Amino acid sequence: MKNKKSISFLAVLISLLSFAATTYALVSHQGKDPYKYKSIFSENVNIYGRGLYQHDSVSMATQALAQDYVTLFLGIPLLIISLVLTTKGLVKGKLLLTGTLGYFLYTYVSYSFLSMYNSMFLVYVIIMSASFFAFILAMMSFDIPKLPHLFNETLPVTFISSFLFVVSSVFGLMWLGKVVPGVIHGTPPDGLEHYTTLIIQALDLGFVIPVGFLAAILLIKRRPFGYLLAVVITFKDVTLLTALSAMVILQYLTGIKISPVMIVIVLLINIVFLYTMVLILKNVKEVSGTHFFTKG
């Protein structure tokens, strides 16, 4: 497999640094009780006041803590397990590794640009950078024209494509529904709080959602690159949607206003993503040698 040593080094670095960052966030409790802060848009924001996220809003800090739990107990183990499987030459391991690296890239891009400045800033930036290069190297290591041969003919291409299309549409409409009214009326979007802009919505509308649509279209046409995009975005979203599920549940339990319908939608999408991941893994062919990966 091309760049095996580089990918392995970066994956280990990501594991160690994310373990340090998440553990510190979960055990740090310095600071004071939550307090009110008036934003530049004259919105009264509830500031968390404690621990690593003491300068973030209660809503954002709660989401970050939920994501830290998922990263610590699901993301890091998946990264390590998939790396071990990859070093053994297993196709499932390589696909899972690439998708998990996508999760870490998305997560620490959002931490680097969205979270209020804290003592882990440089750690976030290093993890973001390492995830970016590891993800690119992993994507480049596949022999794209041969990708369809990695899967059984029983792979439910229509189901996977349709699901990706529906999920991309749902999140696209949801985020546009959050942004467009403010643009029309010249007011800040609901939930901006004391932050400068909508980082998650920018990432999703600019990258994740278009990739979801592209993966769905290419996969339904059985184009080689569609197989890789569909698998990677599915594996990434399994971890990301698990984090999102933890976020909405924890917010609801802590008294933050969350629509029960939103909770149900997120949980259902997460369950279907898990089911889709199982279907994909069941239909991956384990071949002798590594001729489906580029040499080097």
C-alpha positions as CSV (number, residue, x, y, z in Angstrom):
1,M,0.0,0.0,0.0
2,K,1.3,3.4,-1.0
3,N,2.5,5.7,1.9
4,K,1.8,3.0,4.5
5,K,4.4,4.3,6.9
6,S,3.3,7.9,6.6
7,I,-0.4,7.0,7.1
8,S,0.4,4.8,10.1
9,F,2.6,7.5,11.7
10,L,-0.2,10.1,11.3
11,A,-2.9,7.8,12.5
12,V,-0.9,7.1,15.7
13,L,-0.2,10.8,16.2
14,I,-4.0,11.5,15.8
15,S,-4.9,8.8,18.3
16,L,-2.4,10.1,20.9
17,L,-3.3,13.8,20.6
18,S,-7.0,13.3,20.4
19,F,-6.8,11.0,23.5
20,A,-5.0,13.9,25.3
21,A,-7.4,16.5,24.1
22,T,-10.6,14.6,24.9
23,T,-9.5,13.3,28.2
24,Y,-8.4,16.8,29.4
25,A,-11.7,18.3,28.2
26,L,-13.7,15.7,30.1
27,V,-11.8,15.9,33.4
28,S,-11.2,19.7,33.5
29,H,-13.6,21.6,35.8
30,Q,-11.8,24.9,36.6
31,G,-13.8,28.1,36.3
32,K,-17.1,29.3,37.7
33,D,-20.8,28.8,37.3
34,P,-22.6,29.5,34.1
35,Y,-23.3,33.2,33.4
36,K,-25.0,35.5,30.9
37,Y,-23.2,37.3,28.1
38,K,-24.6,39.8,25.6
39,S,-23.4,39.1,22.1
40,I,-22.7,41.7,19.4
41,F,-26.1,40.9,18.0
42,S,-27.6,41.7,21.5
43,E,-28.4,38.1,22.2
44,N,-28.2,37.0,25.8
45,V,-26.0,33.9,25.7
46,N,-25.6,31.3,28.5
47,I,-21.9,30.8,28.9
48,Y,-20.7,27.4,30.2
49,G,-18.1,28.9,32.6
50,R,-16.3,25.7,33.5
51,G,-13.5,23.5,32.2
52,L,-11.8,23.6,28.8
53,Y,-15.0,25.0,27.2
54,Q,-15.6,27.6,29.9
55,H,-15.9,30.4,27.3
56,D,-18.2,28.5,25.0
57,S,-22.0,28.7,25.3
58,V,-23.8,26.1,27.3
59,S,-25.2,24.6,24.1
60,M,-21.8,24.4,22.3
61,A,-19.9,23.1,25.4
62,T,-22.5,20.4,25.9
63,Q,-22.2,19.4,22.2
64,A,-18.4,19.4,22.4
65,L,-18.3,17.2,25.6
66,A,-20.7,14.7,23.9
67,Q,-18.5,14.6,20.9
68,D,-15.4,14.1,23.1
69,Y,-17.0,11.1,24.7
70,V,-17.7,9.6,21.2
71,T,-14.2,10.4,20.0
72,L,-12.6,8.8,23.1
73,F,-14.7,5.7,23.3
74,L,-15.6,5.1,19.6
75,G,-13.5,7.2,17.2
76,I,-10.0,6.4,18.7
77,P,-10.7,2.7,19.1
78,L,-12.0,2.6,15.5
79,L,-8.9,4.4,14.2
80,I,-6.6,2.0,16.0
81,I,-8.5,-1.2,15.0
82,S,-8.8,-0.1,11.4
83,L,-5.1,0.7,11.3
84,V,-4.2,-2.7,12.6
85,L,-6.5,-4.4,10.0
86,T,-4.9,-2.2,7.3
87,T,-1.4,-3.3,8.2
88,K,-2.6,-6.9,7.8
89,G,-3.7,-6.1,4.2
90,L,-7.4,-6.3,4.8
91,V,-9.6,-4.3,2.4
92,K,-12.2,-3.7,5.2
93,G,-9.6,-2.2,7.4
94,K,-8.4,0.2,4.7
95,L,-11.9,1.4,3.9
96,L,-12.7,1.8,7.6
97,L,-9.4,3.6,8.2
98,T,-10.1,6.1,5.4
99,G,-13.7,6.8,6.7
100,T,-12.5,7.2,10.3
101,L,-9.8,9.6,9.2
102,G,-12.6,11.6,7.5
103,Y,-14.4,11.8,10.9
104,F,-11.3,13.1,12.7
105,L,-10.7,15.7,9.9
106,Y,-14.2,17.0,10.1
107,T,-14.2,17.0,13.9
108,Y,-11.0,18.9,14.4
109,V,-11.6,21.3,11.6
110,S,-14.8,22.3,13.5
111,Y,-12.9,22.4,16.8
112,S,-10.1,24.6,15.3
113,F,-12.5,27.1,13.8
114,L,-15.7,27.0,15.9
115,S,-14.7,26.5,19.5
116,M,-13.7,29.6,21.5
117,Y,-10.0,29.8,21.9
118,N,-8.6,27.5,24.6
119,S,-5.4,25.8,25.7
120,M,-5.9,22.9,23.3
121,F,-5.9,25.1,20.2
122,L,-2.5,24.0,18.9
123,V,-3.4,20.4,19.6
124,Y,-6.6,20.8,17.5
125,V,-4.6,22.4,14.7
126,I,-2.0,19.5,14.7
127,I,-4.8,16.9,14.7
128,M,-6.6,18.8,11.9
129,S,-3.4,18.9,9.8
130,A,-2.5,15.3,10.5
131,S,-6.0,14.1,9.7
132,F,-6.0,16.1,6.4
133,F,-2.8,14.6,5.1
134,A,-3.5,11.1,6.3
135,F,-7.0,11.3,4.7
136,I,-5.6,12.5,1.4
137,L,-2.9,9.9,1.4
138,A,-5.4,7.1,2.2
139,M,-7.7,8.2,-0.6
140,M,-4.8,8.3,-3.1
141,S,-3.7,4.8,-2.1
142,F,-6.6,3.1,-3.8
143,D,-6.4,1.9,-7.4
144,I,-9.7,3.6,-8.4
145,P,-10.5,1.7,-11.7
146,K,-10.4,-1.6,-9.8
147,L,-12.6,-0.5,-6.9
148,P,-15.8,-2.1,-8.1
149,H,-14.1,-5.5,-8.0
150,L,-13.6,-5.0,-4.2
151,F,-17.4,-5.6,-3.7
152,N,-19.8,-8.5,-4.3
153,E,-22.5,-8.2,-6.9
154,T,-25.0,-8.3,-4.0
155,L,-23.9,-4.9,-2.7
156,P,-27.3,-2.9,-2.5
157,V,-26.1,0.0,-4.7
158,T,-29.6,1.4,-5.2
159,F,-30.4,1.4,-1.4
160,I,-27.1,3.0,-0.5
161,S,-27.3,5.7,-3.2
162,S,-30.9,6.5,-2.3
163,F,-30.1,6.8,1.4
164,L,-27.2,9.1,0.7
165,F,-29.3,11.2,-1.5
166,V,-32.1,11.5,1.1
167,V,-29.8,12.3,4.0
168,S,-27.9,14.9,1.9
169,S,-31.3,16.5,1.0
170,V,-32.5,16.4,4.6
171,F,-29.4,18.1,6.0
172,G,-29.2,20.5,3.1
173,L,-32.8,21.7,3.6
174,M,-32.4,21.8,7.4
175,W,-29.3,24.0,7.2
176,L,-30.8,26.2,4.5
177,G,-33.9,26.6,6.7
178,K,-31.6,27.9,9.4
179,V,-29.7,30.3,7.2
180,V,-32.0,31.6,4.5
181,P,-34.6,33.4,6.8
182,G,-31.9,35.5,8.4
183,V,-30.5,36.4,5.0
184,I,-33.9,37.5,3.8
185,H,-34.7,39.5,6.9
186,G,-31.2,40.8,7.6
187,T,-31.0,39.2,11.0
188,P,-28.5,36.8,12.6
189,P,-29.5,33.1,12.3
190,D,-31.1,31.4,15.3
191,G,-28.4,29.8,17.5
192,L,-25.5,31.9,16.4
193,E,-25.0,33.0,20.0
194,H,-21.7,34.8,20.5
195,Y,-19.9,33.1,17.7
196,T,-18.8,34.8,14.5
197,T,-20.4,32.6,11.8
198,L,-21.9,29.2,11.1
199,I,-18.9,26.9,10.8
200,I,-20.8,23.6,10.8
201,Q,-23.3,24.8,8.2
202,A,-20.4,26.1,6.0
203,L,-18.7,22.7,6.2
204,D,-21.8,20.7,5.5
205,L,-23.2,22.9,2.8
206,G,-19.8,23.5,1.1
207,F,-18.3,20.0,1.3
208,V,-20.2,17.2,3.1
209,I,-23.6,17.6,1.4
210,P,-22.2,18.0,-2.2
211,V,-20.0,14.9,-1.6
212,G,-23.0,13.0,-0.5
213,F,-24.9,13.9,-3.6
214,L,-21.9,13.1,-5.8
215,A,-21.3,9.8,-4.1
216,A,-25.0,8.8,-4.6
217,I,-25.0,9.8,-8.3
218,L,-21.6,8.1,-9.1
219,L,-22.5,4.9,-7.2
220,I,-25.9,4.5,-8.8
221,K,-24.1,4.7,-12.2
222,R,-21.5,2.2,-10.8
223,R,-18.6,4.5,-11.4
224,P,-15.4,3.3,-9.7
225,F,-14.9,6.6,-7.7
226,G,-18.5,6.4,-6.5
227,Y,-17.8,3.2,-4.6
228,L,-15.0,4.9,-2.7
229,L,-16.9,8.1,-2.0
230,A,-20.0,6.2,-0.8
231,V,-18.1,3.9,1.5
232,V,-15.9,6.7,3.0
233,I,-18.8,9.1,3.6
234,T,-20.9,6.2,5.2
235,F,-18.1,5.2,7.5
236,K,-17.4,8.8,8.4
237,D,-21.0,9.5,9.1
238,V,-21.5,6.5,11.3
239,T,-19.1,8.0,13.9
240,L,-20.2,11.6,13.2
241,L,-24.0,10.7,13.5
242,T,-23.2,8.8,16.7
243,A,-21.6,12.0,18.0
244,L,-24.6,14.1,16.8
245,S,-27.0,11.6,18.6
246,A,-25.0,12.0,21.8
247,M,-25.1,15.8,21.4
248,V,-28.8,16.2,21.0
249,I,-29.6,13.7,23.8
250,L,-27.2,15.4,26.2
251,Q,-28.6,18.8,25.3
252,Y,-32.1,17.6,25.9
253,L,-31.2,16.1,29.2
254,T,-29.5,19.3,30.4
255,G,-32.6,21.4,29.6
256,I,-31.5,22.9,26.3
257,K,-34.4,23.3,23.9
258,I,-34.2,20.5,21.4
259,S,-37.1,19.3,19.3
260,P,-38.1,15.7,20.0
261,V,-38.7,15.3,16.3
262,M,-35.1,16.3,15.7
263,I,-33.8,13.8,18.2
264,V,-35.9,11.0,16.5
265,I,-34.7,12.0,13.0
266,V,-31.0,12.0,14.1
267,L,-31.3,8.6,15.9
268,L,-33.1,7.0,12.9
269,I,-30.5,8.3,10.4
270,N,-27.7,7.1,12.7
271,I,-29.3,3.6,12.9
272,V,-29.7,3.4,9.1
273,F,-26.0,4.5,8.7
274,L,-25.0,1.7,11.0
275,Y,-27.1,-0.8,9.0
276,T,-25.5,0.5,5.8
277,M,-22.0,0.1,7.2
278,V,-22.8,-3.5,8.1
279,L,-24.1,-4.1,4.5
280,I,-21.0,-2.7,3.0
281,L,-18.6,-4.6,5.2
282,K,-20.5,-7.9,4.5
283,N,-20.1,-7.3,0.7
284,V,-16.4,-6.4,0.7
285,K,-14.2,-9.0,-0.9
286,E,-10.9,-9.9,0.9
287,V,-8.5,-10.7,-1.8
288,S,-5.0,-12.2,-1.6
289,G,-2.2,-9.6,-1.8
290,T,-2.7,-5.8,-2.1
291,H,-3.2,-5.4,-5.8
292,F,-6.3,-3.2,-5.3
293,F,-4.0,-0.6,-3.7
294,T,-1.5,1.5,-5.6
295,K,2.1,0.4,-5.2
296,G,4.7,2.4,-3.4
